[in-house]
């Protein structure tokens, strides 16, 4: 075993005992103890979270941080925080979500900084606004660190028990024509009732989950885990519009049967960038990072796929699969005469298993092995676990508010793949928002709603709640219209104060953010105060430029040139900038800030205009049948289905006409004036 892995694993070995079930009240306790107490006061929680995946962990931790008495219910405690698919976090767009989750004091970024085996910033050929932080993760370390983190979290109880049903009652104060029920908790598989003031469902792929391998299908949320059949039926009976999605996972390969000498070596960054704003560095030295390797599919592999299509039930299914992470079967059918990359990724520091990113497959296992052995470097490979497909139910996310509370049932929230998304990062982002807002609801505090102008989390939730999805939704930077302002480097400046005001961010994180904010402001003012003719700047730094331009430029403007580094300016102008260069984090952030300063000013007007639309609120019980609105039946139907919370959100619903928006705007402004007069 690698020495680093031995050290890290030793720190979390005490977590292994959780397989028997745990209760975070200061002592270990079998999960079965929940079943013996009956529906007593001890079973009343502020927030109940169903599901121990990435959405559930973030939701439970966020609610508990806000001093809400929280229960995390999961089928098995030994799978809490499990990375069910790829052994990596982050990427283009996804890395942005992780930084924003971290800014709200979430867990995943900090845990990746102490469990990664290779770190790399993607998309560096473009500007920092669209860089994608990514890391290969040691599955076991991440899962153990997640459990250890949750065990240390006050106000959080963890129990292993299946959830069979929701506890619903007629709403005490019905909201409009749709929301007529309240959720007061859940019923477990053995009939035990657990009461909660709010409930968050983060069921992943478990709602009526079914795995497919060749022509064989069996009920499962993932291999080795039972699906949630009763809960899916409960949601259907409650009137939610549901759909069916599918995804897949590749076969896991035995590492020592791969000839890596025939593949392309892919190393991590020479200076790894941490995910968390609280991390000065990652836990591993650059030279100790574990390499990845790359190979390609072959014509022989493509031929096997074509010849076994009749044996592949998953590919023939009508349910929608992931457009941006398709199976190798789908790639070969869709992109004929093209070879496809395969990334051979380590599953841990000393793991004997390799994850072949890019070739999820669902054909019979014997043909999977035949296919793999046609690939360069895999001629003698053995399969550790075959690839398989998963089908599962999801809820149309247009039935959610921007808080992720459902429109149909009050006090019930959904987060993660149940809303039609794919990916750990998308799940974590939804989980933290649902956890915060469930706690806010209990504590009668204002909800935390992140708008499209404030973060990728806002883009994610707005896309889901206004547009819906009929395929697994994945985040990309191209989805954000204000991406030059919504950068990975400034997520804390954008969101940490909002999270602190909501009560989910610690004093330490808030002080850390304020400290860097003050440093950036002071450094910016210093740079802006030092002015010289442009020709003098070029000459002092020994750059080959035209010395005829004598326009005055300040140091901040000069730092905004892509090729100019603060270190070069400090060397050319002793006594001015040395103290800034000494702070590596400040130097990096200051450079990016200067690089985008002019672009941000140009975009600010568009952001302000969008924010004005977002400030025009539409009540949850808005009556779109109001005769004075004169809306068409088609527009009424769309608005009643989505129930947008602002005029801005209404404008993004396909099919909502400019005339309808003007009438809504007039109605809202009239209502605001009447409210102002009456107050």
MOBEL-V823070 format. One line per field, one symbol per residue. phi: phi as a letter, one per 20 degrees, with the letter a starting at -180 (. if undefined). psi: psi as a letter, one per 20 degrees, with the letter a starting at -180 (. if undefined). burial: # if it has 9 or more other C-alpha atoms within 8 Angstrom, else .. Layout:
BEGIN
phi=???
psi=???
burial=???
END
This chain:
BEGIN
phi=.ggffffffffcfffffffeobcecobfbffffffeemedgfeecfcdddodeffffffffffffemefdcddbgcffdfmfefdfebcnpfnffffffffffemfegfffffdcfdbcbeemffdfgfdfdfbbfdfgffffffffgfffeefmdddbeafddbeedbfffcgdmededcdedqcdefenfedebfbcdeceleeflfbdccmeecbfaebfncfedefffffffffoffccccbbbcefedfgfddeffedefcefffcgeffefeefbefdfgfefefdccccfcfffffffffdgfdcfffefefedffebffffffffedfmcecfceedferfcfedddefocfbcfggffgfgfgfeegndfdfdeebffbdcdbecdgffedefemfffecfmdccbnffenecoffffffffffffffffgffeldffedeefedafgffgffgffddmbdbgececfffefdffeeeffdfffecfffffffnddfffffffffffffffffffffffedcbfgffffffemeecfeeedffcefffffffgeedfffffffcgndcgffffdfffgfffffgffdgfffffefffffffffffeeedfgdgefegfffleffffgfffffelfebfgfffefgnefgffffffffffffffffffffe
psi=ppgghggghhijhiihiiiiqqomkiqqpqhihhiiiamrhijprgpppopkbhggghggggghhjkpoppopqgphijpjpnhdqlqqaapghhggghhgghjkrhhghhhijjqippporkiiarhhjqopqppqoggggghhgghghhioqjpppqopqphrqoqrpphnpobignjqqpjbqprhjippopqhqpppmicjiokqpqpocjpqqpqhrpipqrngghghghghijppqaprqrrqrqpqogjjpniijrpporrqhnppqgqiiphrriqqgiiqpqrqpaqrrhhghhhghijhijnhghiqiqprphjlrrhghghhhnqkpqqqppopqirgkpjqponpilqqjrqhhhgggghjippijhjqqpgpqqrqpqrqrpoiijqriijqqhhpqjpqqqbihjjrqqgghggghghgggghgggggjlqqqooprhihrhghgghggghhhaqjqppqpqhiioikhhhmqhhjhhhhhghghghijipqhggghgghghgggggghghghiioqqqghhggghjkqnrpjiojqpprhggghiphipqhhghhhhmqigjhhghhoggggghhghghhjgghhghihghghghhghiinqpqhkpniiphihlqqhggggghhghmqirhghhiippioqhghgggggggghghgghhhgh.
burial=....##.##..#..#..#..#####..#.###..#...#...########################.#######.##.#####...#.###################################....############.########.#..################..#..###..###########..########################...####...####.##.###...#.#############..###...##..###..######.#..#.#.#..##########..##.##..##.#####....###...#######........#########...#############.#############.#.##.#####################################.###################....##..###################.#######..#.###.###..##########.#####..##.##..##.##..##..##..###########.....#..#..########...#.#.###..#...##.##....##.#########..#..#...#..##.##.###.....#....#.#...##.##..#########.##..#...##.###.###..........
END
